[in-house]
Amino acid sequence: MAKVLFINPIVREEDVPRHIPYGMAILAEIARKNGHLVQVYDANAWRRSFDVLTQIYQADNWDLICIGGLTTSYGYIKRACQLAKSNSPSSVVLVGGGFFTSMPREIMEWVPEIDLGIIGEAYVTFQKVLEKIDSKKSGWSETLGVVFRNNSNEIIINKERPNISNLDIIPWPAWDLFPLEEVYFKNSSSLFSEEAYESKRRIDINGSYGCSLICKFCWHLGTTGDMVVRPNSDGQDDVVFTYGRNIRYHSPDYIIEMVLYLKNEYDIDHANFLDENLMTMDVSSRRTWLEEICEKWIENGLQPDCRKHNVPFNAIKNNGVFWSGTSHATLHTPEILDKMYKAGCTHLVYGLESFDPEILKNLGKGTTRKRNEESIATCLNSGIKPIPNIIIGFPEESFDSIRNTINSLINLGIHAKPHFATAYPGSEWFYDYKQSIIEQYDSDLEKYILDLGDATKITATISHRFSPMDLIGLQEIVARKDLRLLDLSEKNWIETRKSEQYLSPSTQVENFIGKNIKTPMGTVKVDEIISNRH
């Protein structure tokens, strides 16, 4: 058996830690179920110095040190890899997750301390890695879904591993290896709804993988069937992202059994679905998946009492489990929203992004201004709180598009402080504007990756008209819904701006193909994830 250490990097330092790393927690459970000795250092939960991480590396003879996370945690991950190799040189340093899958060749060059990486969906690949580590076998050339260096120190990216078609073979996360009581439950409250604000024991769950939409700002990184490995212009294999989609979801029974376990074991009061788009699954299942989840949520006693008796939230003690997730303006229906509310759904995040017709048409969102506006009322009528997400700084952004968004926000009576349009690695935007991004960061792409956050701050802009200074001001104007200031700003902008064209997209794009090319799908046996030996 191998000694396996997982490191969950610090992310969103400006906020308290709220979310257990779901994928990492599943990988930890896979390792544990296969008989390995597993420890987790949740740096994001504890928020301690790198001195503590050094002590952890030195605390045991780790066979495998696993580090992964979002691109926005790259700075911490890079330092964690450096310390791992200097303090535990005999350990294999394995990385994965969004930061790596989006640009494996660059990451391997920037962080030479990495021994091995996993691209795309990791559940089967990780078990294959564990088997080789445990058996002391060398060589990775036959292992799908990994990135390594050969004897000549060349970076080798193997072919992608097929997505798992039968998701229910994936074990539940190893929640007990993370500080639920000490950290995460204490940070349960959120401002999205009254029920969410009063939550004392919230936890994240995931019911599906994939989204049918092709939004240009979004990245899926192989888990939704959008990643293949192809030769680049230099003839080297590299990841390529596409419009390919594999829509997959756990059975309602899998989800309900998991929530029942969490209720009985941890007395949770709120389950937040991490799914990209619950309504994609509703449509893909021909309107049966969400309905069955709602029915079984109620049948199994998970329905909150206020919903059972149709009384206000604070009028009765609630013994069930509230829940929340994501929705879409053109895919939801009043019928399913009503059933979700009855079962305990409190709020849904709607990626409305903009209310400008031209922007929405070019975005790949599959919606219109009219549908966006109608979606808010439709959701509110069900009793569920809609949480709108708004973005400014689109490539086509103009004063008219900003004005359209403000007018809709005023008409709907909602408040939203917009995020900035950000080209994250793996998104179509990133490859369209990669050259401009590099120029904005003094010809150093790694500086951009280190600077990336959660789109609440300006990094590299992709707006064809507006500068970073313009966008910072426009963000405040949208948040205040101040049309007077917008008119004054437009007048001044026209009088002083010498050129309307701030930047333009690249004419040659690598690592992205705007076609329906899918990651292969594969039926996986349980023993390919959980060995029969254990």
Number of C-alpha atoms within 10 A of each C-alpha: 15 21 19 22 23 21 23 24 24 22 23 13 11 6 8 15 21 21 19 21 19 17 19 24 22 19 24 28 23 26 25 19 18 21 16 18 16 19 17 19 19 20 19 23 22 13 15 12 9 14 9 13 19 16 11 18 22 14 11 11 15 23 21 22 22 24 23 24 23 19 25 22 24 24 18 18 23 20 13 21 23 15 18 26 19 13 17 21 14 13 20 20 24 23 29 25 22 25 24 25 28 28 19 25 19 13 19 22 12 12 14 14 21 23 17 18 26 27 31 29 24 25 21 24 22 21 20 16 20 20 17 14 17 15 11 10 10 8 11 18 15 9 16 18 23 28 29 23 19 12 8 6 9 11 19 19 25 22 20 23 25 24 25 22 17 17 18 17 17 20 20 20 20 18 18 11 15 19 16 20 12 11 17 20 20 16 19 20 19 14 9 16 18 15 21 22 12 17 22 18 21 28 24 18 21 18 20 22 23 22 22 20 16 19 18 17 19 19 22 23 27 32 23 25 29 27 33 26 20 18 13 13 10 7 8 13 18 23 27 22 30 25 20 23 23 21 18 23 23 18 16 21 14 18 21 19 14 16 21 18 13 18 19 10 9 17 17 22 24 28 24 21 19 18 21 20 24 25 25 25 25 18 15 15 14 10 16 14 19 21 18 15 20 22 16 19 26 19 11 12 15 21 25 26 22 19 20 15 10 11 11 10 15 11 10 13 10 16 16 24 26 26 26 24 22 20 25 22 24 15 17 19 16 14 10 18 23 17 18 24 22 24 28 27 27 23 27 25 17 21 18 24 21 28 26 21 16 14 20 19 13 14 20 14 22 17 18 20 21 13 16 22 17 14 23 20 14 18 24 14 13 17 17 22 21 22 21 20 15 22 23 25 27 24 22 16 21 19 16 13 19 23 20 17 23 26 17 19 21 15 10 13 8 14 16 17 18 22 18 24 26 27 25 24 24 29 23 25 23 24 23 22 22 22 18 19 21 16 12 16 16 10 13 12 16 15 14 17 19 15 17 21 19 14 16 15 15 19 20 23 24 29 23 18 22 25 16 17 9 13 20 16 13 22 21 14 21 25 15 15 23 16 16 9 16 20 14 10 17 13 11 11 15 11 9 8 11 8 8 11 12 13 16 15 18 13 8 9 15 15 25 21 18 11 11 13 17 20 24 17 14 12 11 17 12 15 14 14 22 22 15 10 8 10
